[in-house]
Every structure is written in structure tokens, then in C-alpha cells.
Amino acid sequence: MTTTLILVVGAFVLLTAVYVSWRAGRLDRLHIRLELARESLDAALVRRAAVALELAASRLLDPATSLVLAAAAHEARTAGPDEREHAESDLSRALRAVVDQERFRDRLADTPAGAALLEELGAAVAKVVYSRRFYNNAVGVTRTAQRRWLARTLRLAGHTAYPGFFEIDDAPPQALGIE
């Protein structure tokens, strides 16, 4: 009887240890996924700002429009962590204001450099939209895993804070035709 009880308790302890180890490994993988998604989002945001600066400096736009776009792109690139979401939203609004002007796409497509810039801008804007969705999805999954009672009780996430969502106005300009 005592041997059976010892085997049952031993098996329970072993299965519990395996489960806790599996949960800790999953949480670690989620944190790695989150870091990679954040790096991808940062790269996409920097690329979009660079293309916006290139468009502003291309002399294909009128001076006032170029100045507004360049200022918004510069602000997005140099913003600190606390102001980043606001600056990126401002860049999105500036891009919509510039690209959605009447006949903007037609005027830009008439020049060889303009067509290439327009295509590059469309790709950069789309990448931001997708990267932000992927990052926010990773944040949601990681936060759910960190909130589980086992992760909280055994502090499987260590002292890491809950990751924050990256909320910006990233609606693409309608003229680019991105959903």
C-alpha cells in the first residue's frame, strides 16, 4: 500500500514538474516572439518614415506639402518612447493628407521617380499595418499567458511587466489601395 502511494505521489510530482516546465518554456517562447515582433514593427516604422522623407525631398511635391511631410517624418524618427505612438499617428495623418490630394497619384505616376516612390511608399505603409497587427496579437497572447494563475503564483515570467499594445492611427491613404 505504501509503495503504491509513493508511486502515485511521485508520478503526480513528476507530471506537475513537467507541466510547470512546459508552461515556463511556452512563456519564454512568447516573450521571444514578442521581442521579434517589436523589432519588426520598429523596422517597419523607420522604413515608412524614411520613405516619407525621401518623398518630401524628391522635389515632386510643392514646398509646403514637402515641409509638412518632412516635419512629420522627422518627428516620428526622433520621438522618444513616450511620444512615439503620437508621432507615428501624426505621420499617418500627414501621409493621408498628402497622398489623398486630388490627382496626386496621377501627377506622381507621370514621373519615373514618382512611380517608384509611390510603389515603395505603398509597401512601407502596408508593412506597418501588418507589423502592428502581428505585434498587438503577440502582446495579447503573452498577456493572457502571464495572467494565468500558475504563471502568477510561481512567477514564471520573472519580473517582466505586462507588455503594452502599440496603438497608432495607421490607416493607409485611400489612393494607395491598401486594405
C-alpha positions, 0 to 999 in steps of 0.5 A: 500500500505504501509503495503504491502511494509513493508511486502515485505521489511521485508520478503526480510530482513528476507530471506537475514538474513537467507541466510547470516546465512546459508552461515556463518554456511556452512563456519564454517562447512568447516573450521571444516572439514578442521581442521579434515582433517589436523589432519588426514593427520598429523596422517597419516604422523607420522604413515608412518614415524614411520613405516619407522623407525621401518623398518630401525631398524628391522635389515632386511635391510643392514646398509646403506639402514637402515641409509638412511631410518632412516635419512629420517624418522627422518627428516620428524618427526622433520621438522618444518612447513616450511620444512615439505612438503620437508621432507615428499617428501624426505621420499617418495623418500627414501621409493621408493628407498628402497622398489623398490630394486630388490627382496626386497619384496621377501627377506622381505616376507621370514621373519615373521617380514618382512611380517608384516612390509611390510603389515603395511608399505603398509597401512601407505603409502596408508593412506597418499595418501588418507589423502592428497587427502581428505585434498587438496579437503577440502582446495579447497572447503573452498577456493572457499567458502571464495572467494565468494563475500558475504563471502568477503564483510561481512567477514564471515570467520573472519580473517582466511587466505586462507588455503594452499594445502599440496603438497608432492611427495607421490607416493607409491613404485611400489612393494607395489601395491598401486594405 
